[in-house]
Structure formats: C-alpha cells, structure tokens
Amino acid sequence: MAKTIGRFEDFIAWQKARKLTSEIYRVTNRGLFSRDFGLKDQIRRAAVSSMSNVAEGFERGRPGEFHQFLSIAKGSCAELRTQLYVALDAGYLDSSEFDSLMNQAIEVGQILGGLRVSVEKRREARI
C-alpha cells in the first residue's frame, strides 16, 4: 500500500528543490554574480518556480492539474540548468560549484519527472 502524502513539504522533489533554491540564493549573493541583476533574478525565479509549482499543483487537489504543474516545475529546472551554464561562462561560478549545482538540478529534474509519471499513472487509473 502506497503512503499517502498529505503536505507538499513531504515530497522529496520539493525538499530537494528547496535545498537547491537555497544554494542558488547563496551563490547569487556574492561578488559579480550579485551585481548581474538580470541573470541573478532569472536564475532565482527558475529555482523558486521549481519548488513553488510542486506546492501549488499539489494543493489544487486534482491529479490533472498536479501533473501540469509538475511539468512546469521540470521545465523551470531545465531553465535553471541553462542559466548555470551562463553563470559558469561568465565566471560567476567555478567548476566545482557549477558541478555541484548542476548535479542537484539534474537530480531535482529526474525526481520531478518520476513524480510526474507516477501522477499520470494514478490519473489514468481513475479514468
């Protein structure tokens, strides 16, 4: 029997997206990155969007909507990964920081993808 999740905070995807968002805020608060307002704001919005869409979709209480919001969260995670390349190329991140953040973002994206598949299967089982 599958464990029922009662709060969005219980999702591993949300927890890991929260940790990644915290790391993004940390690195964007330093040095030249902190003064590149366009990239700093965009990468932060993408990180926040990943975790926020898990929460919003879950709280709507309908599998179809949750699936859609998980798709948006996964897309935001891909956007964040793209912006990490920009930050690396601009010299705002060293290769070690980049690798760590990229690995976290890939993991979040994979978990979101798996959760989306799971929600889709449950949705189809109800039809």
C-alpha positions in Angstrom: 0.0 0.0 0.0 1.4 3.4 -1.0 2.0 6.0 1.6 -0.4 8.9 1.2 1.3 12.3 1.2 -0.7 15.0 3.0 1.5 18.0 2.6 3.6 19.3 -0.3 6.5 19.6 2.1 6.6 15.8 2.3 7.6 15.4 -1.4 11.3 14.6 -1.9 11.1 16.7 -5.1 10.0 19.7 -3.1 12.6 19.2 -0.4 15.5 18.9 -2.9 14.2 21.8 -4.9 14.2 23.9 -1.7 17.8 22.9 -0.9 18.8 23.8 -4.5 17.0 27.2 -4.2 18.8 27.9 -1.0 22.2 27.2 -2.7 21.2 29.4 -5.7 20.4 32.3 -3.4 23.8 31.7 -1.6 25.9 31.8 -4.8 24.0 34.7 -6.3 24.6 36.9 -3.3 28.3 37.1 -3.8 30.8 39.0 -6.0 30.0 39.9 -9.6 27.0 37.5 -9.6 25.2 39.7 -7.1 25.5 42.7 -9.4 24.3 40.9 -12.6 20.7 41.7 -11.8 19.2 40.1 -14.9 20.8 36.7 -14.5 20.6 36.7 -10.7 16.9 37.4 -10.8 16.2 35.0 -13.6 18.1 32.0 -12.0 16.4 32.7 -8.7 13.0 32.8 -10.3 13.6 29.5 -12.1 14.7 27.9 -8.8 11.8 29.2 -6.9 9.4 28.2 -9.7 10.5 24.6 -9.4 9.6 24.2 -5.8 6.6 26.5 -5.9 4.9 24.6 -8.7 5.2 21.4 -6.8 3.4 23.1 -3.9 0.7 24.8 -6.0 -0.1 21.8 -8.1 -0.4 19.5 -5.1 -2.6 21.9 -3.2 -5.1 22.2 -6.1 -6.0 18.6 -5.3 -6.6 17.4 -8.8 -4.2 14.9 -10.4 -4.5 16.5 -13.9 -3.6 19.9 -12.5 -0.8 18.5 -10.4 0.6 16.8 -13.5 0.6 20.1 -15.4 2.3 21.9 -12.5 5.0 19.2 -12.3 5.6 19.7 -16.0 6.1 23.4 -15.4 8.4 22.7 -12.4 10.5 20.3 -14.5 10.7 23.0 -17.2 11.8 25.6 -14.7 14.5 23.2 -13.5 15.8 22.9 -17.1 15.8 26.7 -17.4 17.9 26.8 -14.2 20.4 24.4 -15.6 20.7 26.6 -18.7 21.4 29.6 -16.5 24.0 27.7 -14.6 25.9 27.4 -17.9 25.6 31.2 -18.4 26.9 31.8 -14.9 29.9 29.4 -15.5 30.7 31.0 -18.8 30.5 34.5 -17.2 33.0 33.4 -14.5 30.4 33.7 -11.6 30.8 30.1 -10.7 34.0 27.9 -10.5 33.8 24.4 -12.0 33.3 22.8 -8.6 30.3 25.0 -7.7 28.9 24.5 -11.1 29.2 20.7 -11.0 27.6 20.6 -7.5 24.6 22.8 -8.5 24.2 21.1 -11.9 24.1 17.7 -10.2 21.5 18.9 -7.8 19.4 20.4 -10.6 19.7 17.2 -12.7 18.6 15.2 -9.6 15.6 17.5 -9.0 14.6 17.3 -12.6 14.8 13.5 -12.6 12.7 13.3 -9.4 10.1 15.7 -10.8 10.0 13.6 -14.0 9.4 10.4 -12.0 6.7 12.1 -9.8 5.0 13.3 -13.0 4.9 9.8 -14.4 3.5 8.5 -11.1 0.8 11.1 -11.1 0.0 10.3 -14.7 -0.4 6.6 -13.9 -2.7 7.4 -11.0 -4.7 9.8 -13.1 -5.1 7.2 -15.9 -6.2 4.6 -13.3 -9.1 6.8 -12.3 -10.4 7.3 -15.8 
